[in-house]
Amino acid sequence: MARTYYFPPVVIMEPGAIELIAPEIKRMNVKKALVVTDQVLIDAGIVQEVLNVLDNAEVAYAMFSDVKPNPTVTNVNAGLQALQDNECDFVISIGGGSPQDTAKGIAILATNPGDLRDYEGVGKTANKSLPIVAINTTSGTASEATINYVITDEDRKLKMVIVDPNCLATVAVNDPNLMVKMPKSLTAATGMDALTHAVEGYTTAGASRFTDLFNLEAIKAIAGSLREAVANGENVAARDDMAYGQFVTGMGFSNGGLGIVHSMAHQLGGFYDLPHGVCNAILLPHVAAFNADAVGDRLKAVAEAMGVDTAHKSKEAINELAIEAIKQLSKDVGIPSGLAEIGVKEEDFSELADLALADICTGGNPKCPTKDDVIAIYKAAF
């Protein structure tokens, strides 16, 4: 069956990439940016590095820095008001998934009527968003590369997954020099988020030989560099590998989909306001075990991409080695070992399972889960 693939029109990568954004902005024929970011990045001096480039190029901008770690509909609406009040006609997002997803929501609502909740699901907008220059400062969500964004509906206490080609960034930027100040815990969480994208994207029902290229390449890069990036954050080569790995898997899973790791993790984030990457990392090996009999030899390819010797071993042994490799990487970078450690309550599993089964990512899972299956996975990860 014919398929359509979506990628950012312009991609700027490698150390020093932010120095190249000004010419791209000039080509966009825009007048004033809303810079969307958070206070943590401002305090770290990362935002100022980008603002220096904009100032030198005489690019006009206003600031919206009130992005939440798990951005909400209210958060996006506040950003939209800031954009309108300051008469901005494009958006520059600086940060990881939270600023990137907030910026997408703002840019979509600037050109489409109604409430963001109206667009939950797949491809519901009529109009392209305002132009977005998406400057990534973490190596995790790949939101700068994807047609997806996730915003919490605080009224329903759940994360809305919105899949929309109209939100795709105009310019995607990955400069590892902006990532060297990330703390170890954030490096670990975002790195395991990226690994989850790659493993789940490779084993999802929507995978194709085209998306496989991106996801396997990402597994190799992330498995080979995440430990070093966490241990020695100023190692620019390791940061560059991680930025590359998370970006290429973004192009993979954005065009192939994900599965119940994300369905289940979204609910944990919406319910308890937990870090998405940590939730993914804890759930990933347990979901991989659940799906093992439905993915053929794909866990063998995952194991080999992570550097595991699979020669002369049975399929069952290889699957277990792949799962153990994921667990070991997670342990090595300091991810909590179970959901109980991060405050999840066992009595919420039934409600969380109902929400997970309604999540859009569930449809991409290679094996159709029941409510009992999802509860069992939450318990195994507890």
Buried (B, 14 or more C-beta within 10 A) or exposed (E): EEEEEEBBEBBBBBBEBBBBBBEBBEEBEBEBBBBBBBEBBBEBEBBEBBBEBBEEEEBEBBBBBBBBBBBBBBBBBBBBEBBEEBEBBBBBBBBBBBBBBBBBBBBBBBEBEEEBEEBBEBEBBEEBBBBBBBBBBBBBBBBBBBBBBBBBBBEEBBBBBBBBBBBBBBBBBBBBBBBBBBEBBBBBBBBBBBBBBBBBBBBBBBBBEEBBEBBBBBBBBBBBBBBBBBEEBEBBEBBBBBBBBBBBBBBBBBBBBBBBBBBBBBBBBBBBBBBBBBBBBBBBBBBBBBBBEEBEEBBBBBBBBBEBEBEEBEBEEBBBBBBBBBBEBBEEBEBBEEBEEBEBEEEBBEEBBEBBBEBBBBBBBBBEBEEEBBBBBBEBBB
